[in-house]
Amino acid sequence: MKHAYVSQTYRFILFLSLLCLFFFPVASLNNPIACANPSIPLAAQENKSLSVPAVVAKVRPSVVTILTRGVPAAPSQGQSGSGSGLIIDESGYILTNNHLVAGVKSVVIGLSTGRLIPGRVVARDFLLDLALVKITAPDLIPATLSPVPSLEIGEPVVAIGNPLGFQSTVSAGVVSALGRSFRSSTGRPIENVIQTDVALNPGNSGGPLVDSAGRVVGINTAIIAMAQGLSFAVPIDTATWVIGELLGHGHVRRAWLGLVAQTRPLSRAQGRRLTLPGESLVEIVAVEPGGPAAAAGLQPGDRILAIDGHPTITVDELHRQLRTVTIGVPVAVSALRGDDRMQVAVTPREVPATP
């Protein structure tokens, strides 16, 4: 009798479980709380199931053509150019790449409807190669930006832009890698970029990279011309931070130490003698007179070991660390002068304006 009761109990539990799965199919090992709390709206769950045509239909009205006329970057280039951009709000702000609008005399925006509207460059950030353009027009459709892109290597993505003047061209591929770093035209590293195998060409710059939920996850920025299937996009969360800085201050505020440095290799013998962990270190090449480093007593030839206790192995690492410090707040810089260790307090200032 006891066994029959237990058997009936198990059958009842199994029946409830199947009933729950029938009515709430999202409950699974990946989402165990959906059945336990069916009041959670399914819309809150991430939906990356749109087809490529559906993604394109959702985003293409927000993609624009950037038509420019200005001083050519090189004698072999013409004075006119074109690229892509993205409408980010109804008031007419458009996000694009800085290299498309740097030095231009006039900007015309081509909407997906075919309308041509004069634009003006509002602000530029040459380090991350992003810029804002403003137009005045009714019925603009802003794109949906993903606040924190949750991408996985191998997932599908779509690019929409105007390569070589072919308007509203769509190309699709997958996320090849995350957290990549490459150097912009200024020589500074752009960190944490998205690498894809999406086919991009000149003119795709400034256009959106979109996930299969129809949300913009990046701004297409660069390709490696000698390779195939190597393209890069600035993550939209980084771009959103830049947008806030550009709209709030007209430029992006960054910490500046007033020095020029280079990565120098470190031999194993030096590493053992100086008890340093890495195979390289950062050597100061020049110090800006009157700058923060000079005021703290740093000199050319000094080697930076750490900033606020975080080891500084390469110049790229130095740039990454500078993004985490606060302008006007002293930071502890550990350094070597010869074989002597020292620690100084350096008060970062804002990076001086670049013409």
Secondary structure, DSSP 8 states (H G I E B T S, - for coil): -HHHHHHHHHHHHHHHHHHHHHH-TT-BTTBTHHHH-TTS-GGGS------HHHHHHHHGGGEEEEEEEE--SSTTS-SEEEEEEEE-STT-EEEE-HHHHTTEEEEEEE-TTS-EEEEEEEEEETTTTEEEEE---SS-----B-SS----TT-EEEEEE-GGG-TTEEEEEEEEEEEEEEE-TTS-EEEEEEEE-----TT-TT-EEEETTS-EEEEEEEE-TTSSS-EEEEEHHHHHHHHHHHHHHSS---EE-SEEEEEEE--HHHHHHHT--SSEEEEEEEE-TTSHHHHHT--TT-EEEEETTEE--SHHHHHHHHTTS-TTS-EEEEEEETTEEEEEEE--EE-----
